[in-house]
Amino acid sequence: MCKIINYGKFVYEQQKKQKLAKKNQQTTVLKEIRLHPNTDTHDFLFKARHAKNFLESGNKVKASVIFKGRELAYKEHGEELLKKFIDELSEVSNPEGGIKFEGRIMHTILAPLKRKKKK
């Protein structure tokens, strides 16, 4: 069976389908929150609140602890801080992978929890 169609109309329909598929595609953005091993409580909570907003809007969050100079000798402070950060955001996120240490930066990535779609 063969069908004769207008090629211009066919191309137009294909472009419409591609545009609709691109419109419905969901993109995730990686936002970064930077901390230091001696970050104070208020600053920590302020940054956690920002991270929570990012996660609720559907973005991933990379939490980084940056070490300077002699702070590198106290890696456990950075690890405790990241664990506290993960616990603080446990109701809106789950960690991807674990805590990684690269150079002078210790980091982890938090992904937003899957939300149920409303019908």
KAVENHU-V670200 format. One record per helix or strand. SS is the DSSP state (a for helix, b for strand). FROM is the first residue (numbers start at 0). TO is the last residue. If there is no record, write none. Layout:
{{SS/FROM/TO} {SS/FROM/TO}}
This chain:
{{a/6/23} {b/29/34} {a/40/55} {b/59/65} {a/68/72} {a/74/87} {b/92/101} {b/104/111}}
